[in-house]
Amino acid sequence: MITFVILLFLALGTMTGVRRGVVLQAGHLLSLLISFIVALSFYDELAEKFKLWVPYPSTLDDAGIDLTMFSIPSSIGLDEVFYKAFWFIVLFFGTKIILSMILSMFDSLTNIPVLKQVKGLLGGIFGFIEMYIFVFLILFLAAFAPVQSIQDAIANSSLATFMIQHTPLLAEWLMTKVGLIK
């Protein structure tokens, strides 16, 4: 089921990119990069300051929940990893939403005369990349959710497992940033 939802989102991202065209979709990819930079700059501080805002069980063993996606070193508190990932994603999506609202003012850029097929094809590729990154971030955060049904759904989807563990550049980089890999 989760594989179907992932594929649906990727198809929607591709279709949105085709509709937007290469210029506007390139702007959305640039806003994605800016969102990464903003999130990277402030997530660690927010994770420290706002630990009590989002409750997290002190031990998942007591709750009987098994995080199947990651082997977390005992020297690292799972709650610390969760808060870092949570605030990174909150900052990322918050910045992305604001930048997307600004970009929506430039919808007229989709009418720039370029070969329609090239504009649509490149826009579709950029749309796929943008949606892939969004889905990856949601899955990455969900992999830390202390809910057994979510853990089982992710573990039972080979596509979700692949995206979380093997997405080029992002998977290892984000695991390093939240403290899973030293």
GROMACS elastic network, one bead per residue, 0.5 to 0.9 nm:
[ bonds ]
;  ai    aj funct       b0    kb
    1     4     6  0.52128   500
    1     5     6  0.64831   500
    1     6     6  0.87920   500
    1   153     6  0.79616   500
    1   157     6  0.78644   500
    2     5     6  0.50566   500
    2     6     6  0.61719   500
    2     7     6  0.86258   500
    2   153     6  0.66348   500
    2   154     6  0.71808   500
    2   156     6  0.84932   500
    2   157     6  0.63783   500
    2   159     6  0.85027   500
    2   160     6  0.74376   500
    3     6     6  0.50960   500
    3     7     6  0.61840   500
    3     8     6  0.85360   500
    3   154     6  0.88529   500
    3   157     6  0.57894   500
    3   158     6  0.75963   500
    3   159     6  0.59448   500
    3   160     6  0.66452   500
    4     7     6  0.51347   500
    4     8     6  0.60658   500
    4     9     6  0.86656   500
    5     9     6  0.62259   500
    5    10     6  0.86419   500
    6     9     6  0.52040   500
    6    10     6  0.62363   500
    6    11     6  0.86502   500
    6   132     6  0.86496   500
    6   135     6  0.70203   500
    6   159     6  0.80263   500
    6   160     6  0.77103   500
    7    10     6  0.50471   500
    7    11     6  0.61140   500
    7    12     6  0.85559   500
    7   159     6  0.89751   500
    8    11     6  0.51331   500
    8    12     6  0.61584   500
    8    13     6  0.85994   500
    9    13     6  0.60935   500
    9    14     6  0.85987   500
    9   128     6  0.89150   500
    9   131     6  0.68805   500
    9   132     6  0.82003   500
    9   135     6  0.76527   500
   10    13     6  0.50288   500
   10    14     6  0.62241   500
   10    15     6  0.86847   500
   10   127     6  0.83280   500
   10   128     6  0.57699   500
   10   129     6  0.84297   500
   10   130     6  0.89163   500
   10   131     6  0.57943   500
   10   132     6  0.62548   500
   10   135     6  0.81405   500
   11    14     6  0.50724   500
   11    15     6  0.61970   500
   11    16     6  0.85420   500
   11   128     6  0.72518   500
   11   131     6  0.87286   500
   12    15     6  0.50961   500
   12    16     6  0.60196   500
   12    17     6  0.85077   500
   12   127     6  0.84075   500
   12   128     6  0.81189   500
   12   131     6  0.80939   500
   13    16     6  0.50940   500
   13    17     6  0.61567   500
   13    18     6  0.86884   500
   13   124     6  0.74706   500
   13   125     6  0.88860   500
   13   126     6  0.85406   500
   13   128     6  0.50337   500
   13   129     6  0.79836   500
   13   130     6  0.71051   500
   13   131     6  0.51128   500
   13   132     6  0.80033   500
   14    17     6  0.50872   500
   14    18     6  0.62844   500
   14    19     6  0.87168   500
   14   123     6  0.76552   500
   14   125     6  0.63770   500
   14   126     6  0.74927   500
   14   129     6  0.81879   500
   14   130     6  0.87873   500
   14   131     6  0.77949   500
   15    18     6  0.50520   500
   15    19     6  0.62283   500
   15    20     6  0.86123   500
   15   120     6  0.89384   500
   15   123     6  0.86181   500
   15   124     6  0.61078   500
   15   127     6  0.73217   500
   15   128     6  0.82383   500
   16    19     6  0.50800   500
   16    20     6  0.60693   500
   16    21     6  0.85036   500
   16    25     6  0.86047   500
   16   123     6  0.80378   500
   16   124     6  0.69976   500
   16   127     6  0.62434   500
   16   128     6  0.86002   500
   17    20     6  0.50774   500
   17    21     6  0.59512   500
   17    22     6  0.73156   500
   17    24     6  0.83959   500
   17    25     6  0.58476   500
   17   120     6  0.71458   500
   17   121     6  0.82475   500
   17   122     6  0.78491   500
   17   125     6  0.69933   500
   17   126     6  0.62285   500
   17   128     6  0.71611   500
   17   130     6  0.88575   500
   18    21     6  0.53467   500
   18    22     6  0.76725   500
   18    25     6  0.85073   500
   18   119     6  0.73918   500
   18   121     6  0.62222   500
   18   122     6  0.74384   500
   18   125     6  0.80087   500
   18   126     6  0.86893   500
   18   127     6  0.73398   500
   19   110     6  0.81045   500
   19   120     6  0.67168   500
   19   123     6  0.74622   500
   19   124     6  0.78526   500
   20    23     6  0.77583   500
   20    24     6  0.57689   500
   20    25     6  0.59471   500
   20   107     6  0.78723   500
   20   109     6  0.85639   500
   20   110     6  0.57867   500
   20   119     6  0.87125   500
   20   120     6  0.77070   500
   20   123     6  0.65253   500
   20   124     6  0.84118   500
   20   127     6  0.86348   500
   21    24     6  0.58970   500
   21    25     6  0.59889   500
   21    26     6  0.84092   500
   21   109     6  0.83993   500
   21   110     6  0.56077   500
   21   111     6  0.84599   500
   21   116     6  0.84555   500
   21   118     6  0.86990   500
   21   119     6  0.50739   500
   21   120     6  0.51683   500
   21   121     6  0.79910   500
   21   122     6  0.72424   500
   21   124     6  0.75167   500
   22    25     6  0.51367   500
   22    26     6  0.57987   500
   22    27     6  0.85477   500
   22   110     6  0.78792   500
   22   118     6  0.80653   500
   22   119     6  0.50285   500
   22   120     6  0.65852   500
   22   121     6  0.78352   500
   22   122     6  0.54039   500
   22   124     6  0.78079   500
   22   125     6  0.87968   500
   22   126     6  0.74317   500
   23    26     6  0.51594   500
   23    27     6  0.64485   500
   23    28     6  0.88970   500
   23   109     6  0.67136   500
   23   110     6  0.68333   500
   23   112     6  0.83146   500
   23   119     6  0.78532   500
   23   123     6  0.75213   500
   24    27     6  0.50098   500
   24    28     6  0.64513   500
   24    29     6  0.88263   500
   24   103     6  0.77299   500
   24   104     6  0.89021   500
   24   106     6  0.76044   500
   24   107     6  0.72002   500
   24   108     6  0.88938   500
   24   109     6  0.62561   500
   24   110     6  0.62764   500
   24   123     6  0.79449   500
   25    29     6  0.62706   500
   25    30     6  0.85792   500
   25   122     6  0.85712   500
   25   123     6  0.56029   500
   25   124     6  0.82836   500
   25   126     6  0.61652   500
   25   127     6  0.64533   500
   25   130     6  0.87399   500
   26    30     6  0.61682   500
   26    31     6  0.85900   500
   26   122     6  0.89921   500
   26   123     6  0.74735   500
   26   126     6  0.67560   500
   26   127     6  0.87115   500
   27    31     6  0.61995   500
   27    32     6  0.86077   500
   27   100     6  0.89142   500
   27   103     6  0.72156   500
   28    32     6  0.62346   500
   28    33     6  0.87978   500
   28    96     6  0.85752   500
   28    99     6  0.80974   500
   28   100     6  0.68526   500
   28   103     6  0.73570   500
   28   126     6  0.85639   500
   28   127     6  0.84601   500
   28   130     6  0.77537   500
   29    33     6  0.64482   500
   29    34     6  0.87595   500
   29   126     6  0.69933   500
   29   127     6  0.81438   500
   29   129     6  0.82037   500
   29   130     6  0.62796   500
   30    33     6  0.50726   500
   30    34     6  0.62950   500
   30    35     6  0.85645   500
   31    35     6  0.60043   500
   31    36     6  0.85572   500
   31    95     6  0.82452   500
   31    96     6  0.62644   500
   31    99     6  0.60263   500
   31   100     6  0.73012   500
   31   103     6  0.86635   500
   32    35     6  0.50270   500
   32    36     6  0.62787   500
   32    37     6  0.87850   500
   32    92     6  0.80995   500
   32    95     6  0.85867   500
   32    96     6  0.62507   500
   32    99     6  0.86339   500
   32   130     6  0.74076   500
   32   133     6  0.88120   500
   33    36     6  0.50640   500
   33    37     6  0.63861   500
   33    38     6  0.87954   500
   34    37     6  0.50916   500
   34    38     6  0.62618   500
   34    39     6  0.86043   500
   34    92     6  0.87408   500
   34    95     6  0.79667   500
   34    96     6  0.80272   500
   34    99     6  0.87738   500
   35    38     6  0.51563   500
   35    39     6  0.60716   500
   35    40     6  0.84040   500
   35    91     6  0.74657   500
   35    93     6  0.73019   500
   35    94     6  0.81091   500
   35    95     6  0.52498   500
   35    96     6  0.55104   500
   35    99     6  0.82918   500
   36    39     6  0.51687   500
   36    40     6  0.59119   500
   36    41     6  0.84749   500
   36    88     6  0.84507   500
   36    91     6  0.84421   500
   36    92     6  0.58700   500
   36    95     6  0.86313   500
   36    96     6  0.87949   500
   37    40     6  0.50701   500
   37    41     6  0.61032   500
   37    42     6  0.88981   500
   37    92     6  0.83911   500
   38    41     6  0.51586   500
   38    42     6  0.65428   500
   38    43     6  0.84149   500
   38    88     6  0.89282   500
   38    91     6  0.70372   500
   38    92     6  0.69731   500
   38    95     6  0.73323   500
   39    42     6  0.55448   500
   39    43     6  0.55576   500
   39    44     6  0.89248   500
   39    87     6  0.77840   500
   39    88     6  0.51452   500
   39    89     6  0.72253   500
   39    90     6  0.79470   500
   39    92     6  0.50439   500
   39    93     6  0.87183   500
   39    95     6  0.80011   500
   40    43     6  0.59100   500
   40    44     6  0.78651   500
   40    88     6  0.67065   500
   40    91     6  0.85211   500
   40    92     6  0.83603   500
   40   177     6  0.86271   500
   41    44     6  0.77390   500
   41    45     6  0.86434   500
   42    45     6  0.56385   500
   42    46     6  0.64274   500
   42    47     6  0.87712   500
   42    87     6  0.83965   500
   42    88     6  0.77412   500
   42    91     6  0.78192   500
   43    46     6  0.52177   500
   43    47     6  0.60480   500
   43    48     6  0.87629   500
   43    83     6  0.87916   500
   43    84     6  0.62289   500
   43    85     6  0.79954   500
   43    86     6  0.83850   500
   43    87     6  0.51804   500
   43    89     6  0.83660   500
   43    90     6  0.85888   500
   43    91     6  0.69981   500
   44    47     6  0.51426   500
   44    48     6  0.65202   500
   44    49     6  0.88700   500
   44    83     6  0.86656   500
   44    84     6  0.60174   500
   44    87     6  0.76983   500
   44    88     6  0.78106   500
   44   178     6  0.86816   500
   45    48     6  0.53351   500
   45    49     6  0.63247   500
   45    50     6  0.86825   500
   45    84     6  0.88883   500
   46    49     6  0.50375   500
   46    50     6  0.58109   500
   46    51     6  0.81208   500
   46    83     6  0.85129   500
   46    84     6  0.79851   500
   46    87     6  0.64675   500
   46    88     6  0.87155   500
   47    50     6  0.56608   500
   47    51     6  0.59514   500
   47    80     6  0.76254   500
   47    82     6  0.88380   500
   47    83     6  0.52040   500
   47    84     6  0.52020   500
   47    85     6  0.84615   500
   47    86     6  0.79293   500
   47    87     6  0.60281   500
   47    88     6  0.84743   500
   48    51     6  0.59768   500
   48    80     6  0.84482   500
   48    83     6  0.80672   500
   48    84     6  0.83048   500
   49    52     6  0.82695   500
   50    53     6  0.54684   500
   50    54     6  0.77711   500
   50    83     6  0.83947   500
   50    87     6  0.89894   500
   51    54     6  0.64939   500
   51    55     6  0.77508   500
   51    56     6  0.88825   500
   51    79     6  0.86396   500
   51    80     6  0.83279   500
   51    83     6  0.66736   500
   52    55     6  0.61786   500
   52    56     6  0.86100   500
   54    83     6  0.80739   500
   56    59     6  0.86039   500
   56    79     6  0.63424   500
   56    82     6  0.82710   500
   56    83     6  0.87885   500
   56   145     6  0.88584   500
   56   146     6  0.77882   500
   57    60     6  0.63037   500
   57    62     6  0.85895   500
   57    63     6  0.78580   500
   57    79     6  0.76624   500
   57   146     6  0.76405   500
   58    62     6  0.84660   500
   58    77     6  0.88311   500
   58    78     6  0.83269   500
   58    79     6  0.70813   500
   59    62     6  0.57169   500
   59    63     6  0.71253   500
   59    78     6  0.81735   500
   59    79     6  0.85933   500
   60    63     6  0.50301   500
   60    64     6  0.61520   500
   60    65     6  0.53551   500
   60    66     6  0.70391   500
   60    67     6  0.83444   500
   60    78     6  0.87720   500
   60   146     6  0.69555   500
   61    65     6  0.60780   500
   61    66     6  0.73455   500
   62    65     6  0.78245   500
   63    66     6  0.89661   500
   63   146     6  0.83865   500
   64   148     6  0.82627   500
   65   146     6  0.64384   500
   65   147     6  0.68309   500
   65   148     6  0.55561   500
   65   151     6  0.83149   500
   66   146     6  0.81084   500
   66   147     6  0.88145   500
   66   148     6  0.69841   500
   66   151     6  0.73939   500
   67    70     6  0.64959   500
   67    71     6  0.80073   500
   67    72     6  0.89617   500
   67   143     6  0.70300   500
   67   144     6  0.67946   500
   67   145     6  0.81637   500
   67   146     6  0.75780   500
   67   147     6  0.89434   500
   67   148     6  0.80801   500
   67   151     6  0.62843   500
   67   152     6  0.89804   500
   68    71     6  0.76262   500
   68   143     6  0.79622   500
   68   151     6  0.65399   500
   68   152     6  0.79838   500
   68   154     6  0.85556   500
   68   155     6  0.66022   500
   69   143     6  0.63403   500
   69   144     6  0.83786   500
   69   151     6  0.78561   500
   69   154     6  0.80136   500
   69   155     6  0.69504   500
   69   161     6  0.72396   500
   69   164     6  0.79455   500
   69   165     6  0.78348   500
   70   143     6  0.81456   500
   70   144     6  0.87238   500
   70   165     6  0.86118   500
   70   180     6  0.79460   500
   71   180     6  0.80008   500
   72    75     6  0.84002   500
   72    76     6  0.69872   500
   72    77     6  0.83338   500
   72    78     6  0.72738   500
   72   179     6  0.88965   500
   72   180     6  0.61130   500
   72   181     6  0.86987   500
   73    76     6  0.56342   500
   73    77     6  0.82411   500
   73    78     6  0.88992   500
   73   180     6  0.72597   500
   73   181     6  0.87574   500
   74    77     6  0.70756   500
   74    78     6  0.86955   500
   76    79     6  0.86100   500
   76    80     6  0.73330   500
   76    81     6  0.75712   500
   76   179     6  0.73108   500
   76   180     6  0.77971   500
   77    80     6  0.52697   500
   77    81     6  0.66520   500
   77    82     6  0.88000   500
   78    81     6  0.51057   500
   78    82     6  0.61257   500
   78    83     6  0.86397   500
   78   144     6  0.82619   500
   79    83     6  0.61144   500
   79    84     6  0.85883   500
   79   144     6  0.89862   500
   80    83     6  0.52382   500
   80    84     6  0.62372   500
   80    85     6  0.86236   500
   80   178     6  0.80415   500
   80   179     6  0.83898   500
   81    84     6  0.52559   500
   81    85     6  0.61739   500
   81    86     6  0.84573   500
   81   144     6  0.83572   500
   81   178     6  0.52256   500
   81   179     6  0.61754   500
   81   180     6  0.73286   500
   82    85     6  0.51628   500
   82    86     6  0.58577   500
   82    87     6  0.85647   500
   82   141     6  0.75618   500
   82   144     6  0.61388   500
   82   145     6  0.81222   500
   82   178     6  0.77977   500
   83    87     6  0.60543   500
   83    88     6  0.83502   500
   83   178     6  0.85501   500
   84    87     6  0.54337   500
   84    88     6  0.60598   500
   84    89     6  0.86101   500
   84   177     6  0.81524   500
   84   178     6  0.55706   500
   84   179     6  0.85190   500
   85    88     6  0.51380   500
   85    89     6  0.61895   500
   85    90     6  0.86032   500
   85   140     6  0.80555   500
   85   141     6  0.63305   500
   85   144     6  0.86078   500
   85   174     6  0.82354   500
   85   175     6  0.89603   500
   85   177     6  0.84167   500
   85   178     6  0.59695   500
   86    89     6  0.53173   500
   86    90     6  0.61382   500
   86    91     6  0.86436   500
   86   141     6  0.65475   500
   87    91     6  0.59678   500
   87    92     6  0.82424   500
   88    91     6  0.53395   500
   88    92     6  0.60083   500
   88    93     6  0.86453   500
   88   178     6  0.88947   500
   89    93     6  0.59896   500
   89    94     6  0.82930   500
   89   137     6  0.68926   500
   89   138     6  0.80187   500
   89   141     6  0.77104   500
   90    93     6  0.53454   500
   90    94     6  0.59102   500
   90    95     6  0.84628   500
   91    94     6  0.51161   500
   91    95     6  0.60239   500
   91    96     6  0.83652   500
   92    95     6  0.54095   500
   92    96     6  0.60686   500
   92    97     6  0.86578   500
   93    97     6  0.59996   500
   93    98     6  0.85973   500
   93   134     6  0.87208   500
   94    97     6  0.52837   500
   94    98     6  0.64263   500
   94    99     6  0.87416   500
   95    98     6  0.52393   500
   95    99     6  0.61682   500
   95   100     6  0.85033   500
   96    99     6  0.51317   500
   96   100     6  0.59297   500
   96   101     6  0.85628   500
   97   100     6  0.50364   500
   97   101     6  0.62308   500
   97   102     6  0.87363   500
   98   101     6  0.52242   500
   98   102     6  0.64960   500
   98   103     6  0.87850   500
   99   102     6  0.50386   500
   99   103     6  0.61478   500
   99   104     6  0.86373   500
  100   104     6  0.60929   500
  100   105     6  0.89505   500
  101   104     6  0.51582   500
  101   105     6  0.71487   500
  102   105     6  0.56910   500
  102   106     6  0.76900   500
  103   106     6  0.53781   500
  103   107     6  0.72981   500
  104   107     6  0.55227   500
  105   108     6  0.79597   500
  106   109     6  0.57911   500
  106   110     6  0.82682   500
  107   110     6  0.59261   500
  107   111     6  0.82321   500
  108   111     6  0.57483   500
  108   112     6  0.77949   500
  109   112     6  0.56532   500
  110   113     6  0.85236   500
  110   119     6  0.88823   500
  111   114     6  0.84468   500
  113   116     6  0.78092   500
  114   117     6  0.85282   500
  114   118     6  0.74373   500
  114   119     6  0.63080   500
  115   118     6  0.54577   500
  115   119     6  0.60676   500
  115   120     6  0.85597   500
  116   119     6  0.51219   500
  116   120     6  0.60383   500
  116   121     6  0.84602   500
  117   120     6  0.51426   500
  117   121     6  0.58941   500
  117   122     6  0.84711   500
  118   121     6  0.50856   500
  118   122     6  0.59856   500
  118   123     6  0.81518   500
  119   122     6  0.55792   500
  119   123     6  0.59343   500
  119   124     6  0.84740   500
  120   124     6  0.59090   500
  120   125     6  0.85868   500
  121   124     6  0.50518   500
  121   125     6  0.62926   500
  121   126     6  0.86784   500
  122   125     6  0.50554   500
  122   126     6  0.61592   500
  122   127     6  0.84266   500
  123   126     6  0.51050   500
  123   127     6  0.59410   500
  123   128     6  0.85315   500
  124   128     6  0.60844   500
  124   129     6  0.86110   500
  125   128     6  0.51318   500
  125   129     6  0.63159   500
  125   130     6  0.86951   500
  126   129     6  0.50924   500
  126   130     6  0.61598   500
  126   131     6  0.86511   500
  127   130     6  0.51022   500
  127   131     6  0.61530   500
  127   132     6  0.84416   500
  128   131     6  0.52369   500
  128   132     6  0.59543   500
  128   133     6  0.86362   500
  129   132     6  0.50584   500
  129   133     6  0.63115   500
  129   134     6  0.87500   500
  130   133     6  0.53493   500
  130   134     6  0.64429   500
  130   135     6  0.88346   500
  131   135     6  0.60927   500
  131   136     6  0.84069   500
  132   135     6  0.51763   500
  132   136     6  0.59952   500
  132   137     6  0.86276   500
  132   163     6  0.87255   500
  133   137     6  0.62080   500
  133   138     6  0.86974   500
  133   170     6  0.84253   500
  134   137     6  0.52559   500
  134   138     6  0.63331   500
  134   139     6  0.86621   500
  135   138     6  0.51543   500
  135   139     6  0.60831   500
  135   140     6  0.84370   500
  135   163     6  0.86264   500
  136   139     6  0.51585   500
  136   140     6  0.59629   500
  136   141     6  0.86567   500
  136   160     6  0.81657   500
  136   163     6  0.61514   500
  136   164     6  0.63084   500
  136   167     6  0.79392   500
  136   170     6  0.85983   500
  136   171     6  0.84811   500
  137   141     6  0.62596   500
  137   142     6  0.84958   500
  137   164     6  0.83591   500
  138   141     6  0.53187   500
  138   142     6  0.60677   500
  138   143     6  0.85974   500
  139   143     6  0.60246   500
  139   144     6  0.89428   500
  139   154     6  0.78623   500
  139   160     6  0.69952   500
  139   161     6  0.88188   500
  139   163     6  0.80381   500
  139   164     6  0.66237   500
  140   143     6  0.52087   500
  140   144     6  0.72007   500
  140   163     6  0.86232   500
  140   164     6  0.58098   500
  140   165     6  0.89039   500
  140   171     6  0.85458   500
  140   174     6  0.88786   500
  141   144     6  0.55435   500
  141   145     6  0.68720   500
  142   146     6  0.86186   500
  142   147     6  0.89500   500
  142   150     6  0.70282   500
  142   151     6  0.78264   500
  142   154     6  0.83067   500
  143   146     6  0.83989   500
  143   150     6  0.75323   500
  143   151     6  0.63382   500
  143   154     6  0.71812   500
  143   164     6  0.82298   500
  144   147     6  0.85918   500
  144   151     6  0.81577   500
  145   148     6  0.82047   500
  145   150     6  0.71217   500
  145   151     6  0.74205   500
  146   150     6  0.80684   500
  146   151     6  0.78229   500
  147   150     6  0.55049   500
  147   151     6  0.64145   500
  147   152     6  0.88203   500
  148   152     6  0.60613   500
  148   153     6  0.85338   500
  149   152     6  0.50699   500
  149   153     6  0.60796   500
  149   154     6  0.86302   500
  150   153     6  0.50884   500
  150   154     6  0.62128   500
  150   155     6  0.85132   500
  151   154     6  0.53368   500
  151   155     6  0.60860   500
  151   156     6  0.85710   500
  152   155     6  0.50367   500
  152   156     6  0.59747   500
  152   157     6  0.86606   500
  153   156     6  0.52131   500
  153   157     6  0.64278   500
  153   160     6  0.88368   500
  154   157     6  0.53330   500
  154   158     6  0.79617   500
  154   159     6  0.86864   500
  154   160     6  0.58098   500
  154   161     6  0.63845   500
  155   158     6  0.72126   500
  155   160     6  0.75903   500
  155   161     6  0.62825   500
  156   159     6  0.89866   500
  156   160     6  0.83175   500
  156   161     6  0.80586   500
  157   160     6  0.52602   500
  157   161     6  0.61786   500
  157   162     6  0.85202   500
  158   161     6  0.50539   500
  158   162     6  0.59717   500
  158   163     6  0.85228   500
  159   162     6  0.50675   500
  159   163     6  0.60901   500
  159   164     6  0.86322   500
  160   163     6  0.51159   500
  160   164     6  0.61812   500
  160   165     6  0.85767   500
  161   164     6  0.53062   500
  161   165     6  0.60957   500
  161   166     6  0.80547   500
  162   165     6  0.53358   500
  162   166     6  0.53097   500
  162   167     6  0.70336   500
  163   166     6  0.55606   500
  163   167     6  0.50657   500
  163   168     6  0.88295   500
  163   171     6  0.77620   500
  164   167     6  0.63780   500
  164   170     6  0.88494   500
  164   171     6  0.61003   500
  165   171     6  0.57216   500
  165   172     6  0.75651   500
  166   169     6  0.83788   500
  166   170     6  0.82741   500
  166   171     6  0.59031   500
  166   172     6  0.76784   500
  167   170     6  0.57752   500
  167   171     6  0.51352   500
  167   172     6  0.79467   500
  168   171     6  0.65054   500
  168   172     6  0.78498   500
  169   172     6  0.61549   500
  169   173     6  0.60460   500
  169   174     6  0.85402   500
  170   173     6  0.51087   500
  170   174     6  0.58016   500
  170   175     6  0.83106   500
  171   174     6  0.54383   500
  171   175     6  0.61165   500
  171   176     6  0.85932   500
  172   175     6  0.51043   500
  172   176     6  0.61207   500
  172   177     6  0.86343   500
  172   181     6  0.77548   500
  173   176     6  0.51682   500
  173   177     6  0.62515   500
  173   178     6  0.88760   500
  173   181     6  0.87900   500
  174   178     6  0.62337   500
  174   179     6  0.85012   500
  174   180     6  0.85993   500
  175   178     6  0.54219   500
  175   179     6  0.61937   500
  175   180     6  0.50502   500
  175   181     6  0.57962   500
  175   182     6  0.87814   500
  176   179     6  0.51648   500
  176   180     6  0.56616   500
  176   182     6  0.60031   500
  177   180     6  0.76524   500
  177   181     6  0.79229   500
  177   182     6  0.87049   500
  178   181     6  0.80383   500
  179   182     6  0.64527   500
